[in-house]
Amino acid sequence: MWIRSTMAYRASFAMTLVGNLLITGLDFVAILLMFSRVDSLGGYTLPEVALLYGLSATSFGLADLAFGSVGRIGVRVRDGTLDTLLVRPAPVLAQVAADRFALRRAGRVTQGALVLGYALSAVDVDWTWAKVLLMPVMVVSGAGIFCALLVAGAAFQFVAQDAAEVQSAFTYGGTTMLQYPPTVFGKDMLRSVTFVLPLAFVNWLPAAYVLGRSYPLGLPQWVGFLPPVVAVGCCALAGWVWRAGLRSYRSTGS
């Protein structure tokens, strides 16, 4: 329904799609401006940073396209309109994700994919079958990890009710952080996004294997093949947290 509503005004949709693509592209423009003054960033060349950027942006773009609307659930919890979704014969999470579905978010996916395509054509990598197969696995697994973060953040709003910005700090903030090399961050930050909030499995760890680089924490190279396992674990945990939050919902009492 929301897609048909959007496509009813095709010129407006095209402008918002292009606008979304250009706005999200400003992040990569900032990286290009940095490399206009330096040859490397944290020991990474421009194509290598572009690879990190493309993987992070594309993965998050897919997750945001599918579950970006769940961040507004706090409003439904506060005003009690979540009750309407509870009486419908469909999963509540699916309804919340589809609510006000914004197809314009595809611009973020397109922009990330374009940068990823440039990176793959420019980066100096000794390609093997393992590295080639790992590329789509990284994108899909990264999207799964970001989807889990979006759902878990939405579940937190059953308690906090007004925590959309907190959720954005871990999702939008997380994807921005992953667009830069891990070597520019401190060890404590790297440990937190590796062992606590496993964002490093979106691109840092598998990309280290593809690029033939060692991870700053000294982890073995085989951890670069763990993103699918981490994504499944994160989605299972997010599903449990969502169900717990939904069970705690008590409406507004009116």
ChimeraX attribute file (.defattr): number of C-alpha atoms within 10 A of each C-alpha:
attribute: neighborCount
match mode: 1-to-1
recipient: residues
	/A:1	10
	/A:2	13
	/A:3	13
	/A:4	8
	/A:5	10
	/A:6	17
	/A:7	14
	/A:8	11
	/A:9	10
	/A:10	11
	/A:11	10
	/A:12	12
	/A:13	16
	/A:14	15
	/A:15	12
	/A:16	16
	/A:17	20
	/A:18	17
	/A:19	15
	/A:20	18
	/A:21	20
	/A:22	15
	/A:23	13
	/A:24	17
	/A:25	19
	/A:26	11
	/A:27	14
	/A:28	19
	/A:29	12
	/A:30	11
	/A:31	17
	/A:32	15
	/A:33	10
	/A:34	14
	/A:35	14
	/A:36	11
	/A:37	8
	/A:38	11
	/A:39	11
	/A:40	15
	/A:41	17
	/A:42	12
	/A:43	13
	/A:44	18
	/A:45	17
	/A:46	21
	/A:47	19
	/A:48	24
	/A:49	25
	/A:50	27
	/A:51	27
	/A:52	25
	/A:53	28
	/A:54	29
	/A:55	32
	/A:56	30
	/A:57	32
	/A:58	26
	/A:59	28
	/A:60	30
	/A:61	25
	/A:62	24
	/A:63	24
	/A:64	25
	/A:65	21
	/A:66	21
	/A:67	24
	/A:68	24
	/A:69	20
	/A:70	26
	/A:71	24
	/A:72	19
	/A:73	25
	/A:74	22
	/A:75	15
	/A:76	19
	/A:77	21
	/A:78	16
	/A:79	12
	/A:80	16
	/A:81	14
	/A:82	19
	/A:83	16
	/A:84	10
	/A:85	16
	/A:86	13
	/A:87	10
	/A:88	10
	/A:89	7
	/A:90	10
	/A:91	11
	/A:92	18
	/A:93	20
	/A:94	13
	/A:95	15
	/A:96	21
	/A:97	20
	/A:98	19
	/A:99	17
	/A:100	17
	/A:101	19
	/A:102	18
	/A:103	16
	/A:104	20
	/A:105	21
	/A:106	20
	/A:107	23
	/A:108	27
	/A:109	22
	/A:110	21
	/A:111	23
	/A:112	28
	/A:113	20
	/A:114	14
	/A:115	22
	/A:116	23
	/A:117	15
	/A:118	15
	/A:119	21
	/A:120	16
	/A:121	12
	/A:122	14
	/A:123	16
	/A:124	12
	/A:125	13
	/A:126	9
	/A:127	10
	/A:128	10
	/A:129	7
	/A:130	11
	/A:131	18
	/A:132	11
	/A:133	10
	/A:134	18
	/A:135	16
	/A:136	12
	/A:137	18
	/A:138	25
	/A:139	21
	/A:140	20
	/A:141	22
	/A:142	29
	/A:143	25
	/A:144	25
	/A:145	28
	/A:146	29
	/A:147	26
	/A:148	26
	/A:149	25
	/A:150	26
	/A:151	24
	/A:152	23
	/A:153	25
	/A:154	30
	/A:155	27
	/A:156	23
	/A:157	24
	/A:158	23
	/A:159	15
	/A:160	14
	/A:161	17
	/A:162	18
	/A:163	18
	/A:164	20
	/A:165	12
	/A:166	14
	/A:167	20
	/A:168	15
	/A:169	12
	/A:170	18
	/A:171	23
	/A:172	15
	/A:173	12
	/A:174	19
	/A:175	24
	/A:176	16
	/A:177	17
	/A:178	23
	/A:179	22
	/A:180	22
	/A:181	21
	/A:182	23
	/A:183	16
	/A:184	13
	/A:185	13
	/A:186	10
	/A:187	12
	/A:188	10
	/A:189	10
	/A:190	22
	/A:191	15
	/A:192	13
	/A:193	15
	/A:194	16
	/A:195	11
	/A:196	9
	/A:197	16
	/A:198	17
	/A:199	28
	/A:200	23
	/A:201	27
	/A:202	32
	/A:203	28
	/A:204	24
	/A:205	27
	/A:206	25
	/A:207	25
	/A:208	20
	/A:209	21
	/A:210	20
	/A:211	17
	/A:212	12
	/A:213	12
	/A:214	14
	/A:215	19
	/A:216	16
	/A:217	13
	/A:218	7
	/A:219	11
	/A:220	11
	/A:221	16
	/A:222	10
	/A:223	13
	/A:224	23
	/A:225	19
	/A:226	16
	/A:227	27
	/A:228	19
	/A:229	11
	/A:230	19
	/A:231	24
	/A:232	15
	/A:233	15
	/A:234	21
	/A:235	19
	/A:236	13
	/A:237	15
	/A:238	22
	/A:239	17
	/A:240	14
	/A:241	19
	/A:242	21
	/A:243	13
	/A:244	14
	/A:245	17
	/A:246	17
	/A:247	10
	/A:248	12
	/A:249	14
	/A:250	11
	/A:251	14
	/A:252	13
	/A:253	5
	/A:254	5
